[in-house]
């Protein structure tokens, strides 16, 4: 029961970071958008890289606390 506040603080920090990055998803330079007529194709290359880096950092931090 002592670790519960620590877990809540970590979870809150992770949610804060995710919420911050959710504002920019799909709007980063390097994301490719093709529009032709009624068809739109979206390749979020840079967004995927940023999400991968953030998740790697979060998972490494979670791994250190165990």
C-alpha positions, 0 to 999 in steps of 0.5 A, a space after each residue: 500500500 505504500 507504493 500506491 502513491 508513487 504509482 499514481 504519480 508516475 501514471 499521472 506523469 505518463 498521462 501528462 506527457 501523452 496528453 502533451 504529445 497528442 496535441 501534435 500528432 499528425 502535425 509534425 514536420 516530416 509527416 507525409 500527406 498526399 491529397 488527390 481528389 477525394 483521396 487522402 493518404 497519410 504517412 505519419 513517419 515522424 510521429 511514429 518515431 517520436 512515439 517510439 522514443 517516448 515509449 522507450 523512455 517510459 518503459 525503461 523508467 518503469 523497468 528501473 522501479 521494479 
